[in-house]
Amino acid sequence: MSHFSAHIPWRPAATLLCLTLICALLTACGAPAMAPVELALREQAPLAGLASDQDAPGRWPDQEWWHDFNDPQLNALIERAMTKAPSLDSARARFDTASRQLEGRQADTRAQLEGSARANQSVSHTDLEYPALGLPGFEAGRAGNHQRSNTGLATLSLGWEFDWWGKKRAAIEAALDQRHAARLEQAAAANALQAGITRAYMDWQLRQAQLSALDTLLSAARDRERITRLRVERDIENPAQLDQAHEQLSRLEQQRAQIEGAARLDQVQLAALMGVSPGQLDDLTPRALPQPDTTLPEEAGLELIARRPDIMASRWQVEAAMRGIDQARADYYPNVSLSALAGFLRVHPLGSGRNDDVSVASFGPAVTLPIFEGGRLDARYNASRAQLESAIADYNQRVVDAAQEVARQTVTLSRIEAQRDAQATALESFQHRLELARERDARGVEDPRSLIEAQQGLIREQMNRLTLEGELLDTRIQLIHALGGGYHGRVPERDARYLTTGSATDES
């Protein structure tokens, strides 16, 4: 049996260090400078004037802000939705994907060890026929040969790439930032779901209160129609008055059918948000509408960014884009890796009675240097800077949009409250009118229908009040959503390498 081995000697560490430094100096001249982009991040929302206009500023929403309404039915609906709603599934899937990508980036920094084994059997057969050559001893004939051999190969390889320029570290940080953004997208989806369920539920409660008032109004209209019909039958009343009573009754019935349809649509919306069929919703019980807090937190302009999960998600996208620039810059520097290989080969020709063995081992570093890339490195670097500019612009736009949404809901609240105050005077007038009609009816000096009309007028004004209360409550829920729905996060620190020192911020 013969044995052959080959060994590659170790290179001194000093040689590797010198080679790497020379390569770094050669390529560092071509690496772009870390100049900041010409965009500034907003550090607060433009909400100047809104908070200072209020004598008693409000507080930020709690994490479970819907509990302030003291409605067990609503609490149960949201709790059920948070575990089964399909709108949260995609956000969870994005977070899981970002987590797996982070694990993959972390695995890239570790040494890689691979092993392989292979066995082959080869067979060769020859069958030659040759003619006579006309010489003594060289007559025509046939010759054949049949050979078989076995071969076995086993290798073990080790590879490890050094991260001297921080490329892999930047990739890990970018993946971590993406996971932060995905987690915040989950919070934003949950916030939207909670607000959507609360709005649909409160609108259903409003419709139930309106239906109750309409039933009272319909009962009064039927009494009026009955009295009018009796007076017409006795030729006391003009028959046209009966037609008017019928028309009023018909309009009220149409209004009731419309409100019933709106209530059913609320149930359909609730079921869709929760991912169930309308028939799977538990029986809901009508409850009085709660009185919402309509004040805005005093520091809304300063803290809105940290309170909005969608803004925070966009901010982490900016961080991920900056790490992308780090990766693009690291491409200009040489890659240094360490590799090792061990292998064993055995060949056993059958019939030879021997084994031919070969063992190989190697170990050493390798350096790859980008010399001419045809502009690909510059293109990737410029693309990474463009992505950062896009992420910053998207972030700033989200801050402005969020401030606009908060301002719109705040102004709407002020408008509804002013309407409600003005409507309170009309409600008192209708209440006084009803009391006078009752006194005159008690003395028998008034047409009974006058009392019914006074009752109807008060009920209609009460329905107007209900409409304003429902609109006020819905606007408050939208404001809670605009304020972040109880979320409070940490704003990443500014990176002076790529972000300008100024800020695109309006004073508030």
Secondary structure, DSSP 4 states (H G I P E B T S, - for coil): -EEEEEEPPPPPHHHHHHHHHHHHHHHHTTSPP-PPPS-----S---TTTGGG-SS-B-PPPTTGGGGG--HHHHHHHHHHHHH-GGGHHHHHHHHHHHHHHHHHHHTTS-EEEEEEEEEEEEEEEEEEE---SSTT---EEEEEEEEEEEEEEEEEEEEE--TTSHHHHHHHHHHHHHHHHHHHHHHHHHHHHHHHHHHHHHHHHHHHHHHHHHHHHHHHHHHHHHHHHHHHTT-S-HHHHHHHHHHHHHHHHHHHHHHHHHHHHHHHHHHHHTS-GGGSPPP---PPP------BTTHHHHHHHH-HHHHHHHHHHHHHHHHHHHHHHTTSPEEEEEEEEEEEEEEETTT---EEEEEEEEEEEEE-----TTHHHHHHHHHHHHHHHHHHHHHHHHHHHHHHHHHHHHHHHHHHHHHHHHHHHHHHHHHHHHHHHHHHHHT-S-HHHHHHHHHHHHHHHHHHHHHHHHHHHHHHHHHHHTTTT----PPPP-TTTS-SS------
